[in-house]
Amino acid sequence: MYLQGDLSGWDLSSQNLTWSTIYGDNLNGLDLTGADLRSARFLDRVTYDEVRAATITDNAISPDGRVDGLHVQNGGSMRVSDFNPYRDDHLFLRGEHEVWRPGPTAILVGEELAAAPQGELRLEFADPVWESTITFEPGIPVTLAGTLNLSLTAASAPRSLVGSTYRLFDWSGVAPTGGFDRVVSDHGAVWDLDRLYTTGEVTLLTAAPEPAGWLIAAGALWLFTARARGRVRGPGMCTLKPTSSL
């Protein structure tokens, strides 16, 4: 994504801006609340500190993966998407050679993490590899509550992810208090959460097939049954009738 011109007052909150190039004549009041800016670039020699001075960056994930205080407030939601640091459409030239421009993977939370009882931390999974583990500066306070939403994105085939283990958190150096009040998911997903508060890992056990899959399977079953009972006629088919006894 390439953003340029007068960006003052724009609302880019909660947007996935990874790998974006941002060149704004005016960034005053730009709302980047909760936006994911990993590997984003600000042109015209603008530093991220200068961006923060002019914009709203609460809960924003900075280009280097850092979040200066993660606060999931009552009624609010913080979305963390999967991040691939080696996308093949983000190469750059060094001399005559095309090389990777790798970005940060893990998210580093500084200052504190505070999740309120009516807030939601939403993690979105698109493939079997999770590149967005949440880590912490040693010794910071970590308070857990509210909803942990483990979401299988529309881009994924949920059943293909069954058996995948994701490390959501690296609790090294911190001693969390509390816990999530509820863990929810979509696509009929069932998760093994036994290691969530130890190693920070969860494993997807089951997921419902896509709606299209259900329709195809149901249609095939109906057609097979109807043919067997002689209720469907069409090209190359005939109605089955009981034969008379000899």
C-alpha positions as CSV (number, residue, x, y, z in Angstrom):
1,M,0.0,0.0,0.0
2,Y,1.3,3.5,-0.9
3,L,-0.2,6.5,0.9
4,Q,0.7,10.0,0.0
5,G,-0.5,13.6,0.0
6,D,-2.4,15.4,2.8
7,L,-3.2,12.6,5.3
8,S,-4.3,15.0,8.1
9,G,-7.3,13.7,9.9
10,W,-7.4,10.3,8.1
11,D,-8.7,7.4,10.1
12,L,-6.5,4.3,9.6
13,S,-7.2,2.8,13.0
14,S,-6.9,-1.0,13.3
15,Q,-5.7,-1.2,9.7
16,N,-3.1,-3.7,8.5
17,L,-0.5,-1.4,7.1
18,T,2.4,-3.9,7.1
19,W,4.9,-3.1,4.2
20,S,3.1,0.2,3.5
21,T,5.0,3.2,2.1
22,I,3.7,6.4,3.7
23,Y,4.6,9.8,2.2
24,G,2.4,12.5,3.6
25,D,2.7,16.2,3.3
26,N,0.7,16.6,6.4
27,L,0.3,13.9,9.0
28,N,-1.3,16.0,11.8
29,G,-4.2,14.2,13.4
30,L,-3.7,11.0,11.4
31,D,-5.3,8.2,13.4
32,L,-3.2,5.1,13.6
33,T,-4.8,3.6,16.7
34,G,-4.2,-0.1,16.8
35,A,-2.7,-0.1,13.3
36,D,-0.1,-2.7,12.3
37,L,2.9,-0.8,10.8
38,R,5.5,-3.6,10.8
39,S,8.0,-3.0,8.0
40,A,6.2,0.2,6.9
41,R,8.4,3.0,5.6
42,F,7.9,6.8,6.0
43,L,9.6,8.7,3.2
44,D,11.2,12.1,3.1
45,R,13.4,11.1,6.1
46,V,10.5,11.2,8.5
47,T,11.2,9.1,11.6
48,Y,8.6,7.1,13.5
49,D,9.2,9.3,16.5
50,E,8.2,12.3,14.4
51,V,5.2,10.4,13.2
52,R,4.1,9.7,16.7
53,A,4.4,13.4,17.6
54,A,1.9,14.3,14.9
55,T,-0.4,11.4,14.9
56,I,-2.5,9.2,17.2
57,T,-0.7,6.0,17.8
58,D,-2.3,4.3,20.8
59,N,-1.8,0.5,20.6
60,A,-0.1,1.0,17.2
61,I,2.5,-1.7,16.3
62,S,5.5,0.3,15.1
63,P,7.7,-0.6,12.1
64,D,10.1,-2.5,14.3
65,G,7.3,-4.4,16.0
66,R,7.2,-2.5,19.2
67,V,4.0,-1.5,21.1
68,D,4.5,1.2,23.7
69,G,1.8,0.0,26.1
70,L,-1.0,-2.3,25.0
71,H,-4.3,-1.3,26.5
72,V,-7.4,-3.3,25.5
73,Q,-10.2,-1.1,27.0
74,N,-13.8,-2.0,27.8
75,G,-15.8,-2.1,24.6
76,G,-12.5,-2.0,22.6
77,S,-10.8,-4.5,20.4
78,M,-7.1,-5.0,19.4
79,R,-6.5,-7.0,16.3
80,V,-3.2,-8.8,15.6
81,S,-2.9,-10.3,12.1
82,D,-0.4,-12.9,10.9
83,F,2.8,-11.4,9.4
84,N,5.0,-12.9,6.8
85,P,8.5,-11.2,6.8
86,Y,9.5,-12.8,3.5
87,R,6.8,-11.9,1.1
88,D,8.0,-12.3,-2.5
89,D,6.6,-8.9,-3.5
90,H,8.8,-7.0,-1.1
91,L,12.3,-7.4,-2.6
92,F,14.7,-4.7,-3.1
93,L,17.9,-4.3,-5.1
94,R,21.4,-4.3,-3.6
95,G,23.8,-3.6,-6.5
96,E,22.7,-6.0,-9.3
97,H,21.1,-8.5,-7.0
98,E,17.6,-8.9,-5.7
99,V,17.5,-9.7,-2.0
100,W,15.0,-10.1,0.7
101,R,14.0,-7.1,2.9
102,P,13.0,-9.1,6.0
103,G,10.9,-7.4,8.6
104,P,10.2,-8.0,12.3
105,T,8.1,-10.9,13.3
106,A,7.4,-11.0,17.0
107,I,5.6,-8.1,18.7
108,L,7.3,-6.5,21.6
109,V,5.1,-4.9,24.3
110,G,6.7,-2.3,26.4
111,E,5.5,-0.4,29.5
112,E,2.5,-2.7,30.2
113,L,-0.3,-4.8,28.9
114,A,-3.7,-4.2,30.4
115,A,-6.7,-6.0,29.2
116,A,-10.1,-4.9,30.6
117,P,-13.0,-7.4,31.3
118,Q,-15.1,-6.2,28.4
119,G,-12.3,-5.8,25.9
120,E,-11.2,-8.1,23.1
121,L,-7.8,-9.2,21.9
122,R,-8.4,-10.7,18.4
123,L,-5.7,-12.9,16.8
124,E,-6.2,-13.8,13.1
125,F,-4.7,-16.9,11.6
126,A,-4.3,-17.3,7.8
127,D,-1.9,-20.3,7.5
128,P,-0.1,-22.9,9.7
129,V,2.8,-20.6,10.5
130,W,2.3,-17.8,13.1
131,E,4.7,-14.9,12.8
132,S,3.2,-12.6,15.3
133,T,4.0,-14.0,18.7
134,I,3.5,-11.3,21.4
135,T,6.6,-10.8,23.6
136,F,7.2,-8.5,26.5
137,E,9.9,-6.3,28.0
138,P,11.1,-8.0,31.1
139,G,9.4,-7.0,34.3
140,I,6.5,-5.0,32.9
141,P,3.0,-5.5,34.4
142,V,0.7,-7.8,32.4
143,T,-2.9,-7.9,33.4
144,L,-5.2,-10.3,31.5
145,A,-9.0,-10.3,31.3
146,G,-11.8,-10.0,28.8
147,T,-12.0,-12.0,25.5
148,L,-9.3,-13.8,23.6
149,N,-10.7,-14.2,20.0
150,L,-8.9,-16.9,18.0
151,S,-10.1,-16.1,14.4
152,L,-9.6,-18.2,11.3
153,T,-9.6,-15.6,8.5
154,A,-11.6,-15.8,5.3
155,A,-8.3,-16.3,3.4
156,S,-7.7,-19.6,5.2
157,A,-9.2,-23.0,4.6
158,P,-10.0,-23.7,8.3
159,R,-9.8,-27.5,8.1
160,S,-6.4,-27.3,6.5
161,L,-5.1,-25.7,9.7
162,V,-6.2,-28.5,12.0
163,G,-3.2,-29.8,13.9
164,S,-1.4,-26.4,13.7
165,T,0.2,-25.2,16.9
166,Y,0.6,-21.4,17.4
167,R,2.7,-19.7,20.0
168,L,0.5,-16.7,20.8
169,F,2.6,-15.4,23.7
170,D,6.1,-15.6,25.0
171,W,5.7,-15.0,28.8
172,S,9.5,-14.9,29.4
173,G,10.4,-12.2,31.9
174,V,6.9,-11.4,33.0
175,A,4.4,-12.7,35.6
176,P,0.9,-12.2,34.2
177,T,-2.0,-11.7,36.6
178,G,-5.5,-12.8,36.0
179,G,-6.5,-14.6,32.8
180,F,-8.8,-14.3,29.8
181,D,-12.4,-14.6,30.9
182,R,-13.4,-16.4,27.7
183,V,-11.8,-17.7,24.6
184,V,-13.9,-17.7,21.5
185,S,-13.4,-18.7,17.9
186,D,-15.3,-19.0,14.6
187,H,-15.7,-21.8,11.9
188,G,-16.7,-24.2,14.7
189,A,-13.1,-24.3,15.8
190,V,-12.0,-26.2,18.9
191,W,-8.7,-25.4,20.5
192,D,-6.4,-27.1,23.0
193,L,-5.6,-24.3,25.5
194,D,-3.7,-26.4,28.1
195,R,-0.4,-24.5,27.4
196,L,-1.8,-21.0,26.9
197,Y,-0.5,-19.7,30.2
198,T,2.7,-21.8,30.3
199,T,4.4,-21.9,26.9
200,G,1.8,-19.5,25.3
201,E,0.9,-22.1,22.7
202,V,-2.5,-23.3,21.5
203,T,-3.3,-26.1,19.0
204,L,-6.3,-26.2,16.6
205,L,-8.1,-29.6,17.2
206,T,-11.1,-29.4,14.9
207,A,-12.8,-26.9,12.5
208,A,-16.0,-27.1,10.5
209,P,-15.7,-27.4,6.7
210,E,-16.5,-24.3,4.6
211,P,-20.2,-23.7,3.8
212,A,-19.5,-24.5,0.2
213,G,-18.1,-27.9,1.2
214,W,-21.3,-28.7,3.1
215,L,-23.5,-27.7,0.1
216,I,-21.5,-29.8,-2.3
217,A,-21.5,-32.8,0.0
218,A,-25.2,-32.5,0.8
219,G,-26.0,-32.1,-2.9
220,A,-24.1,-35.2,-3.9
221,L,-25.7,-37.2,-1.2
222,W,-29.2,-36.1,-2.2
223,L,-28.5,-36.9,-5.9
224,F,-27.2,-40.3,-5.1
225,T,-30.2,-41.1,-2.9
226,A,-32.7,-39.7,-5.4
227,R,-31.2,-41.8,-8.2
228,A,-31.3,-44.9,-6.1
229,R,-34.9,-44.3,-5.4
230,G,-35.8,-43.5,-9.0
231,R,-37.0,-40.0,-8.3
232,V,-34.8,-38.1,-10.6
233,R,-34.9,-38.2,-14.3
234,G,-32.5,-36.6,-16.7
235,P,-30.4,-37.2,-19.8
236,G,-29.1,-40.7,-19.7
237,M,-31.2,-41.6,-16.7
238,C,-34.4,-43.6,-16.3
239,T,-36.9,-44.0,-13.6
240,L,-36.4,-47.3,-11.7
241,K,-39.5,-49.4,-11.4
242,P,-39.9,-52.7,-9.5
243,T,-39.9,-55.7,-11.8
244,S,-42.8,-58.0,-11.8
245,S,-42.3,-61.4,-10.3
246,L,-41.9,-64.3,-12.6
